Amino acid sequence: MIPDSNKYAYRVQWSEEDGQYVGTALEFPFLSWLDDTPSAALNGIQRTVSETIQLLEEDGEEAPQPFSERKYSGRFTVRIPPATHRRLAMEAQEQHVSFNRLVSDKLSAA
């Protein structure tokens, strides 16, 4: 199934280096579009993604799944130094929250 190009995660920001707005799509990190206005940069990257999806389909390749359609379990494993683990465990105890809650809150605030 071909993903709808409107479902991808687009970003537009000013590029000081280029002196223009740059449009990007998170799922296609190798694509970008430079233009003079934010709306033109967004339209340009959306067209480029749509054309890229068509080319991938013609070549028998799959387009990346949009982030908006991906399923996440809410679980991941991360390794940290033992001293950091100890410090966070102590902080969680002091705040009367679970270790998981403390780390989740810190990630959300970052």
N, C-alpha and C positions, 0 to 999 in steps of 0.2 A: 504494500500500500504506500502511495506517495504522500509524504507529509504535506500539510498545508503550509506554505511559506509564511503565512501570517502568524503562525503559532510559535515561531522562533523567538528567542530572547535578543532583541535588538537594543543597541546603545548608541547614542550620539553624544559626542563631546568635542570640545574645541581642542584643536591641535596647534599649540604655539609654534612648533617646529614647521608645520606645513602652512600655517596662516589660514586654515580652513577648518570646517567642521568635518569630523570623521565618523562615519557610520560603520558599525560592526555588528556581527551576529555571534553570540557566544558559542553556538554549536559549529560555526565555521570560522575558526580562528585565523585561517589563511586568507580570508576575504575582508576587504574594507572598501569604503567609498568616500572620497573627499569631495566637498562641495561648499559653496559660499553661505548657505543657510542650513539650519538644523533640519528643516523639512525636506530640503533637496537631498541632504546626506542620507536621511532615513529612506526616502523614496529610492535613492540609488542603491543602497545596500539591499533593500527588499527585492528590487528587480534582479540584482546580481545573484541573490540567494535563489530566487525562482528559476533563473536561467541555469544555475549550477545544479539544482535538483533535476531539471530536465536533462542536462548532459549526463548526470550520473545514471539516470534511468535508461537513457539510450545506450550507455556502456554496460548495462546490466548490474550496476552497483547500487547499493542502498544509501540513501541520504541519512544523515544523523537524525536520531529521534529527538524531537524538540524537548527541552527541559520540562515544559508544561505538561508533557504526556508521560514523562518518566515516573516510575514508582520508586519510592524510597522507604526503607524499613524504619528509619529513625535510629539505626544502630550503626556504629562504626568503631573500629579499634584504633587507638593511637598509643604510641609508645612515648613515654616521658622519662626523664631521669628519676631515679629513686628518691632523690632529695626533693624534687618538685612534687612527686606523688605524696610524700610524707607531709610536705607543707600544705598541700591542698586538702588532704585528709584531715589535718588538724584544723584548718580553716572551716571546713564543713562541720566538724564537731562543735567548734566554737559558735557557729551560726545556727546550730540545731537543724541542719538540713542534711540530706543524703549527699554523698560524694557526687553522684550522678547529677543531682539538682544543681549543686554548686558549679560544676564544670559546664553544664548546659547553660546556666545563667551567664557565666563568663563568656562563653562562645557567642551567645545571643547579643551581649553588650559590645562585643568587639567590632 
